[in-house]
Structure formats: C-alpha cells, structure tokens
C-alpha cells in the first residue's frame, strides 16, 4: 500500500480507543486512522511515530494486555521483572529527555531513566496496558 513503511508493528490493546488517546498524550504519537465496531471496540487504529507507523486494535473481548497478564501469570511476572524491552517497540525521537518528561507526566511506567550509550540517549517505559517501548535519540 502506498504511504506505508516496510515494517509496521501491530499491537493489541484491551481498550484500543483509550490506548490511542493515551499514546498521543504520553508519547506524542499522531492519530492517522480510527475504526470502531458497532459495539465500540477498536477494530483498527493507526498512529504515526515520526516516519513510522503503529497499528493497533482490540482483537476480542477476551484479550488481556501484558500488565493484566502479569497479574494472572507467575511466569510472565518473572520475565517482566527486568527493565529490558520484551516484545516491545523501539522509537527514535529528536529529544529523548523532553520525551521522557512528557511520558512520565502522563503516567507511563518508567523502566529506566535516560541514559547515554554509544548509539545515543535512551529510556524505557511501559504504556497504560504494559506494552514496552524504548525511545532513543540518535547520537
């Protein structure tokens, strides 16, 4: 499809519409499309992150996000005990320190403070449903 990048993460959310609003507020993503089913569930959403695109939806009423899954599953609690990105998304941003503050103020669960690596500054966070994100500023 023209106008779409070569790789597009597709992420499920228990409440896709709420997630889209939160991702815009906390991470600065821009809504590109939002389609809901007759029962109000997000059937397809698209959010722009710089030159990238993220698709999201609520696949079924039975879906549980990572945060809820950890509450119900001891094994998920164990593999989520580290601050690293587990099944997450890396997003490059122009000013990682400002992005960190925006995300923190919006209630993102901060997994690691801003640190500097040879590749650039970065931090890690979880969104409202526990999906993990790494934000980096290029060196």
Buried (B, 14 or more C-beta within 10 A) or exposed (E): EEEEEEEEBEBBBBBBBBBBBBBBBBBBBEEBEBEBEEEEBBBBBBBBBEEBBBBBBBBEEEBBBBBBBBEEBEEBEEEBEEBEBEEBBEBBBEEBEEBBEBBBEBEBBBBBEBEEEEEEBBBBBBBBBBBBBBBBBEE
